[in-house]
Amino acid sequence: MSKTLVAYFSASGVTEAVAKEIAEATGADLHEIRPAQPYTAADLDWRDKQSRCTKEMTNPAARPALAEPKLNLSAYGTVFIGFPIWWGVEPRVVDTFLESCDFSGKTLIPFATSGGSGMDYAENNLKQFHPALSWHKGALLRKGGAAEWAKNAMHA
């Protein structure tokens, strides 16, 4: 039986809390997707057109470097991919992670956190930029509501 992994990027701790809830509910391992250069509060100021996140998100080809080298996923059959929604989609560092690992034969289940965006546009973006991966239906989650969804998502 293959293992489950919850890989997540969290800028403020919100997505991290949801990722931990999913990992606990499903018995999954946890992996934080960390950029080589951590984001500062100034980097995350989406109202500043010169901020790091604005520059990254307005460039679909941007791929921030990861803190850890490529992750070996050979033991995993299911990988939850978690992120906050930025500009309607996943942060570019998540794309770096998706492009750095071998997801052959894996089922990927996206989940996101957001203060106002929905999940549909982000899911479509993931499928468009990473069409060779096997995506299952994802969800926009809040802490306290992720456990039951995650258990159901694994068996969908």
N, C-alpha and C positions, 0 to 999 in steps of 0.2 A: 504494500500500500504506500503510495507516495505522500509526501508531506505537503503542508500548506504554508505559504509565506505571506506575510503582510508587509509590503514595501511601501513606504510613505515619505512624502516631503511635507514638512510643516514649517511655515515661517513664523507663526505666532503661538504654536502649541495647541491650537484647536484641532487640526487634523491629527496631530499626534495622539490626543486623547481618544479620538474615535478609532484610530488604528489600534491602540492598546485594547480597547473594548472588543474589537473584532478578533484580535489575536487571542485574547482570553476566552472568548466565547467559542472559538473554533479549534483551540489548541495549536494555533499556528505559531511559527517563528516570526520574529519581528526584525525588520531591517529599515533603518532610517536612510533615506536618500539625502545625502548631505553635499552641498556644493563645496568645491575646494576653497572658495572664498565665501565665508558666511555672509549672509545679508545683514546689513545694519538697518536701523530705523530709517535713515536717509535713503538707503537703497530701495526701501519698500514704499516710499512716498509716491503713489501712483498719480498724484496731481502734478508732480514735478516732471516736466517733459525731458529733463536731463537725468532723472534718477535711473539707477541700474535696471530696476524692474521694467520701467517704461521703455528703455532702449532695447532690452531683451524681448519684451512682448510685442513690440512693433516690428521686430525682425524675425519672421518665421524660421529662418535658418540659424538663429542664435542657439548655441549649445554650450551652456556654462559647464566648466570642468567639474568632475565629481571628486570628492575627498578620498574615496576608496576606489581601488582598481576594480575591474570587472568582477561581478559577483558570480560564483558558481551556483547554478540553479538545478544541477542534475538530480538532486534529491526531491525536487518539488514538482507536483503535478498541477497545483492551483496556486496562482499568485494574485492576491488582491493588490491593486495599485491605487494608493490614496494621495490626494493633493487638494490644496485650496484652489478654487477657480479664480484665475486672473484673466481679465479681459475676455471672459467667457469660455476660456479653455484651460488646459493644464499648463503650469509653469514650464518654461523651456528646460529647466534642469531635469524634469521628469522625462522629457524627450531624450535628453542625453542618456539617462538611465535605460530607457527602453531600447535605445540603439546600441548600448554597450554590452548587453547581455544576450545570451542565446535562449530564446523563449520557444524553441521548437518543441512541439508536443505539449505545451503548457496551456492551461486555460487561464485567461486573464480576466479579472473582475474589477472594473474601476469603481472607486467611490470618491466622493468629493465633499468638501465643506464650502459654504459660501454665505455671505451676508445678504445676497440678493439675487444672484444668478441661478439659473436652472442647470440641469445636467445634460440635456439633449445636445446642445451645441458642442460641449466638451467631448461627449461620447462620439459624435460624428467626426470631430477633429482627430481624435485618437485613431479611429478607423481609417480616416483619410491618410494620415501621415504614417500609420503603421498597419497597412492593410494585410500583411502576411501573418499577423498575430491573430490568435483565436480569442476574440472578445466575447464575453457574456454581458448581459444587461447590467448596468451599474445603477448607482443611486446617489442622491444628494442626502447626506446624513448629518445628524447632530448627536452629540454625546448623549447617551442614555437610550438611543433608539437603534443602535447599530448591531447589537448582538443577535437579535431575532432575524433581522434582514440578512446578516452574514451567513447564518446557519441555512436559511432558505436558499440563498444565492449559490451556495456550494452544491446544492442538490437539484438545481434548476436545469 
